[in-house]
Amino acid sequence: MQQSAVPRCAILSVGSTGGIGRRRQFITLLGGAAAWPLTARAQQPAKLPTIGFLGQSTRSAGSEWVAAFVQRLRELGWIDARTVALEYRWAEGRAERAAQSAAEFDRLKVDVIVTSGTPQVLAAKQATSAIPIVFATAGDPVANGLIDSLARPGGNVTGLSLQSNDIARAARTLARRGKEQLRSREAIGLLCSHRK
């Protein structure tokens, strides 16, 4: 015999000897039974926001990055399986694996894809134009076609990039100018800013 999902209730007799108090109890019980499905439906847990984490290599090689990521999420109040769902996929250093994982995140309809490394970001961008993609590091995002420009990235991709080519070019220019300035015995200075 299959059991019903409806709760079992005791039925009170409402006779003339029961009085008004028993009738009120019955009406209250009946009203509670009618409202029970609405209450049960309201208590169903909502779908947690889901973060798709696409790692560059393997789980063991990326364990320190994952630990730092999860710790920071926790500090911000996002706790795995309580306030956010985390889905991990690992590219294992293979572009085709990154593409498969990114496509899987698109099918799962994760809320955001977090990744690192130019091949993984490219794979995620090719898989979806709707899901936001946040990268921790990537090569020149403009030259690699990840974004339109640094000033106006456009699209669904954002993140951090070390512009080492631009920095190296600027350092060479400064060194050349500095050398010229030193020959002419003019003073030179370098102003740097490091913010935490």
C-alpha positions as CSV (number, residue, x, y, z in Angstrom):
1,M,0.0,0.0,0.0
2,Q,1.4,3.4,-1.0
3,Q,1.5,6.1,1.6
4,S,0.0,9.5,0.9
5,A,2.1,12.7,1.3
6,V,-1.0,14.2,3.1
7,P,-0.6,14.3,6.9
8,R,-3.0,12.2,8.9
9,C,-5.4,14.2,11.0
10,A,-7.8,13.3,13.8
11,I,-11.4,14.1,13.0
12,L,-13.3,15.6,15.9
13,S,-17.0,14.9,16.3
14,V,-19.1,18.1,16.1
15,G,-22.3,17.2,17.7
16,S,-24.8,19.2,19.7
17,T,-23.1,18.1,22.9
18,G,-19.6,19.3,21.7
19,G,-20.4,23.0,22.1
20,I,-19.0,26.0,20.4
21,G,-15.4,25.3,21.6
22,R,-15.3,21.9,19.8
23,R,-16.7,23.5,16.6
24,R,-13.9,26.1,16.7
25,Q,-11.3,23.3,17.2
26,F,-12.7,21.5,14.2
27,I,-12.7,24.6,12.0
28,T,-9.2,25.4,13.1
29,L,-8.1,21.9,12.3
30,L,-9.8,22.0,8.9
31,G,-8.3,25.3,8.0
32,G,-4.8,24.1,9.1
33,A,-5.2,21.0,6.9
34,A,-6.2,23.1,4.0
35,A,-3.2,25.4,4.4
36,W,-0.7,22.6,4.9
37,P,0.1,22.1,1.2
38,L,0.8,25.9,0.8
39,T,3.1,25.9,3.9
40,A,5.0,22.8,2.8
41,R,5.5,24.3,-0.7
42,A,6.8,27.5,0.9
43,Q,9.4,25.6,2.9
44,Q,10.9,23.9,-0.1
45,P,14.5,25.1,-0.4
46,A,15.2,27.5,-3.3
47,K,17.8,26.6,-5.8
48,L,21.2,27.8,-4.5
49,P,23.2,30.1,-6.7
50,T,25.8,27.9,-8.5
51,I,29.4,28.7,-9.2
52,G,31.2,26.7,-11.8
53,F,34.9,26.5,-11.0
54,L,37.0,25.5,-14.0
55,G,40.5,24.6,-12.9
56,Q,43.5,24.6,-15.2
57,S,45.1,21.3,-14.1
58,T,43.9,18.6,-11.7
59,R,42.1,18.7,-8.3
60,S,45.3,17.8,-6.4
61,A,47.4,20.4,-8.2
62,G,44.8,23.1,-7.7
63,S,43.9,22.3,-4.1
64,E,45.6,25.4,-2.7
65,W,43.8,27.7,-5.1
66,V,40.5,26.0,-4.2
67,A,41.1,26.2,-0.5
68,A,41.8,29.9,-0.8
69,F,38.8,30.4,-3.0
70,V,36.5,28.6,-0.6
71,Q,37.9,30.4,2.4
72,R,37.3,33.8,0.8
73,L,33.8,32.8,-0.1
74,R,33.2,31.7,3.5
75,E,34.5,35.0,4.8
76,L,32.0,36.8,2.5
77,G,29.2,34.6,3.9
78,W,29.0,32.1,1.0
79,I,29.1,28.6,2.4
80,D,29.2,25.6,0.1
81,A,25.9,23.6,0.1
82,R,24.3,26.1,2.4
83,T,24.3,29.5,0.6
84,V,26.0,28.6,-2.6
85,A,26.6,25.4,-4.7
86,L,30.1,24.8,-6.1
87,E,30.6,22.7,-9.2
88,Y,34.2,21.8,-9.9
89,R,35.6,20.7,-13.2
90,W,39.3,20.2,-14.1
91,A,40.8,20.8,-17.5
92,E,43.8,18.6,-16.6
93,G,46.0,20.8,-18.9
94,R,44.0,19.9,-22.0
95,A,42.2,22.5,-24.1
96,E,39.5,19.9,-25.2
97,R,38.8,19.0,-21.6
98,A,38.4,22.8,-20.8
99,A,35.9,23.1,-23.7
100,Q,33.9,20.0,-22.5
101,S,33.8,21.4,-18.9
102,A,32.7,24.8,-20.0
103,A,30.0,23.3,-22.2
104,E,28.8,21.3,-19.3
105,F,28.6,24.4,-17.1
106,D,26.5,26.0,-19.9
107,R,24.1,23.0,-19.8
108,L,23.9,23.1,-16.0
109,K,23.1,26.8,-16.2
110,V,25.5,27.8,-13.5
111,D,25.2,31.4,-12.4
112,V,28.9,32.3,-12.9
113,I,32.0,30.5,-14.2
114,V,35.2,31.2,-12.3
115,T,38.5,30.2,-14.0
116,S,42.1,31.1,-14.6
117,G,44.3,30.8,-17.6
118,T,43.8,32.0,-21.1
119,P,42.8,28.5,-22.6
120,Q,40.1,28.0,-19.9
121,V,38.7,31.5,-20.4
122,L,38.6,31.1,-24.2
123,A,36.8,27.7,-23.7
124,A,34.3,29.3,-21.4
125,K,33.7,32.2,-23.7
126,Q,33.2,29.9,-26.7
127,A,30.7,27.8,-24.6
128,T,28.5,30.7,-23.5
129,S,27.7,34.3,-24.1
130,A,25.1,34.5,-21.3
131,I,26.8,33.2,-18.2
132,P,29.2,35.7,-16.6
133,I,32.9,34.5,-16.7
134,V,35.3,35.8,-14.1
135,F,39.0,34.9,-14.5
136,A,41.8,35.2,-11.9
137,T,44.6,35.5,-14.5
138,A,44.9,35.4,-18.2
139,G,47.2,36.6,-20.9
140,D,46.5,39.9,-22.7
141,P,42.7,39.8,-22.8
142,V,42.4,42.2,-25.7
143,A,45.0,40.4,-27.9
144,N,43.5,37.0,-27.1
145,G,40.0,38.1,-28.0
146,L,38.6,37.7,-24.4
147,I,37.4,41.4,-24.3
148,D,36.9,44.3,-26.7
149,S,39.1,46.7,-24.8
150,L,40.4,47.3,-21.3
151,A,38.3,50.5,-20.9
152,R,35.1,48.8,-22.2
153,P,35.4,45.1,-22.0
154,G,31.9,44.3,-23.2
155,G,30.4,40.8,-23.3
156,N,30.3,38.5,-20.3
157,V,34.0,38.1,-19.5
158,T,35.9,40.0,-16.8
159,G,38.9,39.5,-14.6
160,L,42.5,40.3,-13.8
161,S,45.4,40.3,-16.3
162,L,49.0,41.0,-15.9
163,Q,50.0,43.3,-18.7
164,S,53.6,42.2,-18.6
165,N,54.2,43.1,-22.3
166,D,53.0,46.7,-21.7
167,I,55.0,47.0,-18.4
168,A,58.1,45.6,-20.1
169,R,57.7,48.0,-23.0
170,A,57.2,50.9,-20.5
171,A,60.3,49.9,-18.5
172,R,62.5,49.7,-21.6
173,T,61.2,53.2,-22.6
174,L,61.9,54.6,-19.1
175,A,65.4,53.0,-19.1
176,R,66.2,54.4,-22.5
177,R,65.0,57.9,-21.5
178,G,66.7,57.5,-18.1
179,K,70.0,56.7,-19.8
180,E,69.6,59.8,-22.1
181,Q,68.7,61.9,-19.1
182,L,71.7,60.7,-17.1
183,R,74.0,61.7,-20.0
184,S,72.7,65.2,-20.0
185,R,72.9,65.2,-16.1
186,E,69.3,66.0,-15.6
187,A,67.5,64.5,-12.7
188,I,65.1,61.7,-13.1
189,G,62.6,60.1,-10.8
190,L,60.3,57.2,-10.7
191,L,56.9,57.2,-9.0
192,C,55.4,53.9,-8.2
193,S,52.2,52.9,-6.3
194,H,51.6,49.6,-4.6
195,R,48.1,49.3,-3.0
196,K,47.0,46.4,-0.9
